[in-house]
Amino acid sequence: MKPLIHIVSKEVKDYFISPIAYIVISVFLLVSGWIFFTTFFLYNQADMRNFFNLLPFAFSFVIPAVTMRLFAEEVHVGSLELLITLPVTFRDIVIGKFLASVIFVGAVLAPTLFYPVFISFLGSLDWGPVIGGYAGAMLLGAAFSAVGLFASSLTRNQIIAFIVGAVICFSLAIIDKMLFFVPESLLGVIGYLGADVHFQNIAKGVIDSRDLLYFGSIIFIGLYATHFKGRS
């Protein structure tokens, strides 16, 4: 466990000494805060629904932006080869980078906890969907982190890694909104691939094994593909 813990701590430290991380957090908070408070005072409802509706699409760009460097930068500067020669397995490297990105997702979400606290002072807030929403947000963030990690392993160019990761994540977020283009025989399969519908189920406080299986599968496929690509 020591090599894994060392990799996680190193990657988390690298996140918080990078200006990119603070820029991404600031932009996310500005955009989500503006949209949240605008719609909150417009509809005058004591809930977090509008914030959680925005989250899958915001994460489609935020998370690839913070994961694009994880492998691409290592390959570009040549430090990945040195890292592999250390007494760590490539699996430790993949899982360590993944866990660090999930921790960073938690750091991105942490300031938004102010929103439900603010709402609770203005009205009667149902905390069940709020807790479910943040749990779903962490699962969604973990799934998109695995996708972003895979995208970063495909290239040494961080911009290309960002574009590939953002396209995949945005496709997963929007695919269930495009079902009118899909033949009726494929509606069930294509609909299940959409990340937003699974996230919204959990955000409503509904814990369904199909939603947990979905996010677990995305995480596994992303990490396995990253490991396979890195070892090939």
C-alpha positions in Angstrom: 0.0 0.0 0.0 2.9 2.4 0.6 3.7 2.9 -3.1 0.1 3.6 -3.8 -0.3 6.1 -1.0 2.9 7.8 -2.1 1.6 8.2 -5.7 -1.7 9.5 -4.4 -0.1 12.0 -2.1 2.3 13.1 -4.9 -0.5 13.6 -7.4 -2.7 15.5 -5.0 0.2 17.8 -4.1 0.9 18.4 -7.8 -2.8 19.3 -8.3 -2.6 22.0 -5.6 0.6 23.6 -6.7 -0.6 23.9 -10.3 -2.3 27.2 -11.3 -4.5 25.2 -13.8 -6.3 23.5 -10.8 -7.2 26.9 -9.2 -8.3 28.3 -12.6 -10.5 25.3 -13.2 -12.0 25.5 -9.7 -12.6 29.2 -10.0 -14.3 29.0 -13.4 -16.5 26.1 -12.2 -17.6 27.9 -9.0 -18.3 31.2 -11.0 -20.3 29.4 -13.6 -22.2 27.1 -11.3 -22.8 29.8 -8.7 -24.1 32.2 -11.3 -26.5 29.7 -12.9 -27.5 28.3 -9.5 -28.4 31.7 -7.8 -30.0 33.1 -11.0 -32.4 30.1 -11.3 -32.9 29.9 -7.5 -34.2 33.4 -7.2 -36.1 33.0 -10.4 -38.1 29.9 -9.4 -37.9 30.6 -5.6 -37.7 26.9 -4.7 -35.7 25.6 -1.7 -33.9 22.7 -3.6 -30.7 22.0 -5.4 -32.3 20.6 -8.5 -30.9 23.2 -10.9 -27.4 22.8 -9.6 -27.4 19.0 -10.0 -29.0 19.3 -13.5 -26.0 21.4 -14.5 -23.4 19.1 -13.0 -23.0 16.3 -15.7 -22.4 18.9 -18.4 -20.0 21.0 -16.3 -18.1 17.9 -15.3 -17.8 16.9 -19.0 -15.3 19.8 -19.3 -14.0 20.4 -15.8 -12.8 16.8 -15.2 -11.0 16.3 -18.5 -9.2 19.6 -17.8 -7.8 18.4 -14.5 -7.0 14.8 -15.7 -5.4 15.7 -19.1 -1.9 16.1 -17.6 -1.9 12.8 -15.6 -0.2 10.7 -18.3 0.3 13.1 -21.1 2.6 15.3 -19.2 4.6 12.3 -17.8 5.1 11.0 -21.3 6.0 14.5 -22.7 8.7 15.2 -20.2 9.9 11.6 -20.0 9.2 11.0 -16.3 6.8 8.1 -16.9 9.7 5.8 -17.9 11.5 6.8 -14.7 8.4 6.2 -12.6 8.0 2.7 -14.1 11.5 1.8 -13.1 10.7 2.5 -9.4 9.4 -0.3 -7.1 5.8 0.3 -8.1 3.5 -1.6 -10.4 1.8 0.1 -13.3 -1.5 -0.8 -11.7 -0.4 1.2 -8.6 0.3 4.2 -10.9 -3.1 4.0 -12.6 -5.0 3.6 -9.4 -3.0 6.2 -7.6 -3.6 8.8 -10.3 -7.2 7.9 -10.4 -7.7 8.3 -6.6 -5.9 11.6 -6.7 -8.3 12.9 -9.3 -11.3 11.7 -7.3 -9.9 13.5 -4.2 -9.6 16.7 -6.4 -13.2 16.3 -7.6 -14.2 16.3 -3.9 -12.2 19.5 -3.4 -14.0 21.1 -6.4 -17.4 20.2 -4.9 -16.5 21.1 -1.3 -17.1 24.9 -1.7 -20.5 24.2 -3.2 -21.7 22.9 0.1 -22.4 26.5 0.9 -25.3 26.3 -1.5 -27.5 23.9 0.5 -26.5 25.7 3.8 -27.6 29.0 2.2 -30.9 27.5 1.0 -31.6 26.0 4.4 -31.7 29.4 6.0 -34.2 30.7 3.4 -36.6 27.7 3.3 -37.3 24.1 4.3 -34.7 22.1 2.5 -35.0 18.3 2.1 -31.5 17.1 2.8 -32.2 13.6 1.4 -31.8 14.6 -2.3 -28.9 16.9 -1.4 -27.0 14.0 0.2 -27.9 11.8 -2.7 -26.9 14.5 -5.2 -23.4 14.8 -3.7 -23.0 11.0 -3.5 -24.0 10.8 -7.2 -21.7 13.7 -8.0 -18.7 11.8 -6.6 -19.7 8.7 -8.5 -20.1 10.8 -11.7 -16.8 12.5 -11.0 -15.0 9.2 -10.5 -16.4 7.8 -13.7 -15.4 10.8 -15.7 -12.0 10.8 -14.0 -11.4 7.2 -15.3 -12.4 8.4 -18.8 -10.1 11.4 -18.5 -7.3 9.2 -17.3 -7.7 7.0 -20.3 -7.8 10.0 -22.7 -4.5 11.2 -21.1 -2.8 7.9 -21.7 -3.5 8.0 -25.4 -1.3 11.0 -26.2 1.6 13.1 -25.0 -0.3 16.3 -25.9 -2.5 17.6 -23.0 -4.8 19.6 -25.3 -5.6 16.5 -27.4 -6.1 14.6 -24.1 -8.6 17.2 -23.0 -10.5 17.2 -26.2 -10.7 13.4 -26.3 -11.8 13.2 -22.7 -14.3 16.1 -23.1 -15.9 14.5 -26.2 -16.3 11.1 -24.5 -17.7 12.6 -21.2 -20.0 15.0 -23.0 -21.3 12.2 -25.2 -22.1 10.1 -22.1 -23.8 13.1 -20.5 -26.0 14.0 -23.5 -26.7 10.6 -25.1 -29.9 10.0 -23.3 -31.2 13.4 -24.6 -30.7 12.3 -28.2 -32.9 9.1 -28.1 -35.3 10.5 -30.7 -32.5 9.7 -33.3 -32.2 6.1 -32.1 -34.2 3.2 -33.5 -36.9 1.9 -31.1 -35.2 -1.5 -30.8 -32.1 0.2 -29.4 -33.7 2.6 -27.0 -33.1 0.5 -23.9 -29.4 -0.1 -24.6 -28.6 3.4 -25.7 -30.6 5.0 -22.9 -28.7 2.9 -20.4 -25.4 4.4 -21.6 -26.4 7.9 -20.7 -24.6 9.1 -17.5 -27.1 11.9 -16.7 -30.1 9.6 -16.2 -28.1 7.4 -13.7 -26.8 10.5 -11.9 -30.3 12.1 -11.7 -31.7 8.9 -10.2 -29.2 8.9 -7.4 -29.6 12.7 -7.0 -33.3 12.1 -6.3 -32.3 9.8 -3.4 -33.1 6.6 -5.3 -30.3 4.0 -4.8 -30.7 1.5 -7.7 -28.1 -1.3 -8.3 -28.3 -0.6 -12.0 -27.0 3.0 -11.5 -24.2 1.8 -9.2 -23.3 -0.9 -11.7 -23.2 1.7 -14.5 -20.8 4.0 -12.7 -18.7 1.0 -11.5 -18.5 -0.3 -15.1 -17.4 3.0 -16.5 -14.7 3.3 -13.8 -13.5 -0.3 -14.4 -13.5 0.1 -18.2 -11.6 3.4 -18.0 -9.0 2.1 -15.6 -8.6 -1.2 -17.4 -8.2 0.5 -20.8 -5.6 2.9 -19.3 -3.7 0.0 -17.8 -3.8 -1.9 -21.1 -2.8 1.1 -23.1 0.1 1.9 -20.8 1.4 -1.6 -20.8 1.2 -2.0 -24.6 
